[in-house]
């Protein structure tokens, strides 16, 4: 990959960082994943919903639990659960994000645990696709035949090697604290996007928002425009 552009390497999460996924998309994904589990594992919907939630809590991604315990084909799961008819109609971003991204010096990538096709649909619908040098999706997070999505430290290390940069040059802009903690441990700078945190009913981020900034978070923002001041 090119090394000529000055400035840091920006790594942006997608859902609840570049758009309000809690508003509509996460609900659609929950329904889609539950239906997939019920159909493929031949279990009742309540059990499928339990497995979806349980694997998300235990492994950080429902997909990892399904692969480990049921031998589900990861690519089949990602494709069918992210078809999401009408996805674009429910997307909500921010009017000033495009200008804010274009003003940032350095290379910019989307780093998401979602599949590439879904990420492209979202970025195109938001008008942000041309703001980034590339999309690093879950398909890029395979190591030795296994998926290693965020917050896996090994994946972050492999990513740094792929981009040919030292972690200190990288800035992770992300809404999920567990991902930031892992990145910080490798020397990356971390920025906590809190624009949509209060609407997100899952995870510890909701309570932390009110009380404190964790030591492994370098800055917290509610607008991409604030990134120029970092």
Residue, then its C-alpha position, 0 to 999 in steps of 0.5 A: x500500500x502507498x506510503x507517501x501521504x503524510x499524517x497519521x493512519x486513521x481507522x474508523x469503525x462503521x456502525x455507531x461511529x459513522x452512522x446511527x446503527x442503533x436507530x434501525x440497523x441493529x434491530x434489523x440485524x438482530x431479526x436477521x441473525x435470529x431467523x438465520x440461526x433458527x433456520x440453519x440450526x433447526x431450533x425454535x426462535x426463542x432458542x435462536x435468539x438466546x444463542x445469538x445473544x449468548x455468543x455475542x456476550x461470550x465471544x464478542x461476535x455471534x458468528x464466532x460462537x456459531x462457527x466454534x460450536x455448530x460448524x456454521x460456514x462464516x461466509x454463508x452466515x455473513x452474506x445471508x444475515x446482512x442482505x437486509x432489504x431496505x437497509x438504506x432507508x433506515x440509515x442516518x448519518x451526520x451532514x458535516x461528516x464528509x467535510x470533516x473527513x476530507x479535512x483530515x491529513x493522512x490515510x483513512x480506512x474503515x475498520x469494521x467487523x461487518x462484511x465488505x458488501x454491507x459496509x459498502x452499501x452503508x458508505x455509499x448511502x451516506x455519501x462517504x465512500x470516496x472519503x476513505x482509502x479502503x475498507x477493512x472488513x471482517x473478511x480481512x480478519x482471517x488468520x490461519x483459517x480463523x476469523x479474528x475480528x476486533x478486539x483481537x490483538x493478533x488481528x490489530x498486529x497483522x493489520x499494522x504489518x499489512x499497512x506497514x506502519x507502527x501502531x503509534x502512527x494509527x488512530x482508532x476512532x470507535x464507539x466500543x471500548x473493548x476494541x479501544x482497550x486492545x488497540x491502546x495496548x499495542x500503542x495506538x491512539x484511541x478516540x471514543x466516538x460518543x455521538x450515538x452511545x446513549x442510544x446504544x442499549x448494549x454494553x458498558x459504554x452507556x454507564x461509562x459515558x456519564x462518569x469517566x473517560x477510561x485511561x486507555x482512551x486518549x480522547x472522546x468526541x461527539x463529532x468528527x469535526x473535533x478530530x482536527x484538534x487532536 
